[in-house]
Amino acid sequence: MPSGSLEAFLDERPEPKCDACAEVLDQREALGPLVVEAVGVGGLIKRARTFAELRPRWDRIVLPLLSSRDLDDPRVTRTERLSSRRYAHFVYLRGPEDVDGVVRQWLVEAYEESPD
């Protein structure tokens, strides 16, 4: 999928994965100004730089989040240490119910730590 609009990205997601994406993107009001860019691998969520992504797979959406702390939670399926103070955490979303208060808080933290 070439770079394009948020609507085009969501239109190509089947239910309930589309609903999970919509739940993540509905955090825009809680977060503040951000850009969502549809690219070949999914959707990039950014301020000046990307702090989260929506990466579609056949059975789930993978939500990579950047953080300055290591998240110890069973929903984090993989963690990559990017530097001495940065981590990339990968969370699977299978439906809108997976975007709960904890995941929303992680999004807020990732947004707040991202440069504007």
C-alpha positions in Angstrom: 0.0 0.0 0.0 1.5 3.4 -0.9 1.6 6.3 1.4 -1.9 7.7 1.7 -4.7 8.8 4.0 -5.8 7.5 7.3 -9.2 6.7 5.8 -7.6 4.5 3.1 -5.6 2.7 5.7 -8.7 2.0 7.8 -10.9 1.1 4.8 -8.5 -1.8 4.1 -8.7 -3.3 7.6 -11.3 -6.0 8.2 -13.4 -6.1 11.4 -12.5 -6.4 14.3 -8.9 -5.3 13.5 -10.3 -2.0 12.0 -12.0 -1.4 15.3 -8.8 -1.9 17.2 -7.0 0.6 14.9 -9.9 3.0 15.4 -9.6 2.7 19.2 -5.9 3.5 19.0 -6.5 6.5 16.7 -9.4 7.8 18.9 -6.7 8.7 21.4 -5.8 11.7 19.4 -8.0 13.9 21.6 -6.3 12.6 24.7 -2.8 12.9 23.2 -2.8 16.1 21.3 -1.7 17.0 17.8 -0.3 14.1 15.8 0.1 12.9 12.3 -1.0 9.5 11.1 0.7 8.4 7.9 -0.4 5.3 5.9 2.7 3.5 4.5 3.4 0.1 3.1 3.8 -1.6 6.4 0.7 0.0 8.1 0.2 3.3 9.8 2.8 5.5 11.5 1.6 7.6 14.4 3.9 10.5 15.1 4.6 14.0 16.4 7.9 15.1 14.9 9.0 11.4 15.0 7.1 8.1 15.0 6.2 6.9 18.5 3.7 4.1 17.6 2.7 2.1 14.6 -0.2 0.0 13.5 1.1 -3.0 11.6 -1.6 -5.3 10.2 -1.2 -9.1 10.2 -3.8 -11.6 9.1 -5.0 -12.3 12.6 -4.0 -9.2 14.6 -2.7 -5.7 14.6 0.8 -5.3 15.9 1.2 -2.1 17.9 4.9 -1.2 18.4 5.3 1.6 21.0 8.5 3.5 21.9 9.1 4.1 25.6 11.9 5.2 27.9 11.1 2.4 30.3 10.8 -1.4 30.1 7.2 -2.5 30.3 6.7 -5.6 32.3 3.3 -6.8 31.1 2.2 -10.1 29.6 0.6 -8.2 26.7 4.0 -7.1 25.6 5.0 -9.9 23.2 8.4 -8.6 22.4 10.8 -5.8 23.5 13.7 -4.5 21.6 16.2 -2.3 23.4 17.0 0.6 21.0 19.5 2.4 23.2 20.4 2.7 26.9 17.2 4.7 27.4 14.8 3.6 24.6 12.7 0.5 24.1 10.3 -0.7 21.4 7.5 -2.7 22.8 5.2 -4.8 20.7 1.6 -5.4 21.7 -0.9 -7.5 19.7 -4.4 -6.1 19.2 -7.1 -8.5 18.0 -10.1 -6.3 18.7 -11.1 -3.0 20.3 -11.3 -4.5 23.7 -7.5 -4.9 23.7 -7.1 -1.2 23.7 -7.8 -0.9 27.4 -6.7 1.7 30.0 -3.2 0.3 30.3 -2.6 0.4 26.6 -4.1 3.9 26.4 -1.7 5.0 29.2 1.3 3.5 27.2 0.2 5.5 24.2 0.0 8.7 26.3 3.5 8.0 27.7 4.9 7.3 24.2 3.4 10.5 22.9 4.6 12.6 25.8 8.2 11.3 25.4 8.2 11.9 21.6 9.7 15.2 20.5 7.3 17.7 19.1 
